Amino acid sequence: MLKSVWFSISLLLIIIIFLRLPPENNGLSNFIGSTGIFGAPTSTEQALNYIITLIIICYLILAFYLNIQVSYQ
């Protein structure tokens, strides 16, 4: 069960990191800022950074736990 969660988290991280737009690409951020659908682009980016940080921490904790679990078997 933990291996499937760990695998899902790793795929989610890969997808989120590859789909993020670089900050210098203003095309989409201007659209988001002008329509107001997602709020301010800076607050959305800040929330996404917090989410990515939390997912990375969960990934590392699971990786260490699974590594220790395999070592003692």
BALOBA-1460 file (C-alpha; in Angstrom, 3 decimals):
// residues 73
<rec num="1" residu="m" x="0.000" y="0.000" z="0.000"/>
<rec num="2" residu="l" x="2.746" y="2.458" z="0.922"/>
<rec num="3" residu="k" x="4.629" y="1.667" z="-2.260"/>
<rec num="4" residu="s" x="1.606" y="2.584" z="-4.368"/>
<rec num="5" residu="v" x="1.205" y="5.886" z="-2.464"/>
<rec num="6" residu="w" x="4.912" y="6.577" z="-2.889"/>
<rec num="7" residu="f" x="4.710" y="5.818" z="-6.600"/>
<rec num="8" residu="s" x="1.652" y="8.074" z="-6.996"/>
<rec num="9" residu="i" x="3.385" y="10.920" z="-5.176"/>
<rec num="10" residu="s" x="6.450" y="10.571" z="-7.391"/>
<rec num="11" residu="l" x="4.322" y="10.709" z="-10.546"/>
<rec num="12" residu="l" x="2.420" y="13.716" z="-9.206"/>
<rec num="13" residu="l" x="5.682" y="15.523" z="-8.493"/>
<rec num="14" residu="i" x="7.011" y="14.824" z="-11.968"/>
<rec num="15" residu="i" x="3.815" y="16.085" z="-13.593"/>
<rec num="16" residu="i" x="3.594" y="19.237" z="-11.457"/>
<rec num="17" residu="i" x="7.245" y="20.157" z="-11.974"/>
<rec num="18" residu="f" x="7.130" y="19.635" z="-15.733"/>
<rec num="19" residu="l" x="3.853" y="21.510" z="-16.204"/>
<rec num="20" residu="r" x="4.843" y="24.608" z="-14.260"/>
<rec num="21" residu="l" x="5.425" y="27.653" z="-16.405"/>
<rec num="22" residu="p" x="8.645" y="29.594" z="-15.949"/>
<rec num="23" residu="p" x="8.150" y="33.018" z="-14.323"/>
<rec num="24" residu="e" x="9.398" y="34.891" z="-17.401"/>
<rec num="25" residu="n" x="6.576" y="33.447" z="-19.525"/>
<rec num="26" residu="n" x="3.914" y="36.114" z="-19.004"/>
<rec num="27" residu="g" x="1.361" y="34.911" z="-21.555"/>
<rec num="28" residu="l" x="-0.708" y="32.718" z="-19.276"/>
<rec num="29" residu="s" x="-0.143" y="34.799" z="-16.145"/>
<rec num="30" residu="n" x="-1.556" y="37.862" z="-17.917"/>
<rec num="31" residu="f" x="-4.657" y="35.886" z="-18.886"/>
<rec num="32" residu="i" x="-5.115" y="34.552" z="-15.352"/>
<rec num="33" residu="g" x="-4.552" y="37.985" z="-13.833"/>
<rec num="34" residu="s" x="-6.923" y="39.760" z="-16.202"/>
<rec num="35" residu="t" x="-9.840" y="37.361" z="-15.788"/>
<rec num="36" residu="g" x="-9.467" y="36.895" z="-12.049"/>
<rec num="37" residu="i" x="-10.441" y="33.214" z="-12.245"/>
<rec num="38" residu="f" x="-7.608" y="31.935" z="-10.065"/>
<rec num="39" residu="g" x="-6.915" y="35.077" z="-8.061"/>
<rec num="40" residu="a" x="-3.594" y="36.865" z="-8.163"/>
<rec num="41" residu="p" x="-0.857" y="34.970" z="-10.032"/>
<rec num="42" residu="t" x="1.628" y="35.539" z="-7.215"/>
<rec num="43" residu="s" x="-0.645" y="34.047" z="-4.560"/>
<rec num="44" residu="t" x="-1.439" y="31.088" z="-6.816"/>
<rec num="45" residu="e" x="2.259" y="30.491" z="-7.424"/>
<rec num="46" residu="q" x="2.976" y="30.793" z="-3.701"/>
<rec num="47" residu="a" x="0.244" y="28.257" z="-2.873"/>
<rec num="48" residu="l" x="1.608" y="25.907" z="-5.531"/>
<rec num="49" residu="n" x="5.092" y="26.224" z="-4.045"/>
<rec num="50" residu="y" x="3.736" y="25.278" z="-0.600"/>
<rec num="51" residu="i" x="1.902" y="22.282" z="-2.064"/>
<rec num="52" residu="i" x="5.017" y="21.112" z="-3.920"/>
<rec num="53" residu="t" x="7.085" y="21.489" z="-0.744"/>
<rec num="54" residu="l" x="4.593" y="19.393" z="1.240"/>
<rec num="55" residu="i" x="4.518" y="16.705" z="-1.437"/>
<rec num="56" residu="i" x="8.335" y="16.584" z="-1.557"/>
<rec num="57" residu="i" x="8.501" y="16.195" z="2.227"/>
<rec num="58" residu="c" x="5.924" y="13.364" z="2.115"/>
<rec num="59" residu="y" x="7.868" y="11.723" z="-0.704"/>
<rec num="60" residu="l" x="11.142" y="11.850" z="1.222"/>
<rec num="61" residu="i" x="9.564" y="10.523" z="4.427"/>
<rec num="62" residu="l" x="8.006" y="7.609" z="2.552"/>
<rec num="63" residu="a" x="11.259" y="6.923" z="0.682"/>
<rec num="64" residu="f" x="13.253" y="6.759" z="3.933"/>
<rec num="65" residu="y" x="10.597" y="4.619" z="5.617"/>
<rec num="66" residu="l" x="10.422" y="2.172" z="2.717"/>
<rec num="67" residu="n" x="14.215" y="2.015" z="2.520"/>
<rec num="68" residu="i" x="14.494" y="1.213" z="6.239"/>
<rec num="69" residu="q" x="11.688" y="-1.332" z="5.955"/>
<rec num="70" residu="v" x="13.456" y="-3.156" z="3.104"/>
<rec num="71" residu="s" x="16.801" y="-3.042" z="4.965"/>
<rec num="72" residu="y" x="15.445" y="-4.902" z="8.007"/>
<rec num="73" residu="q" x="13.700" y="-7.677" z="6.091"/>
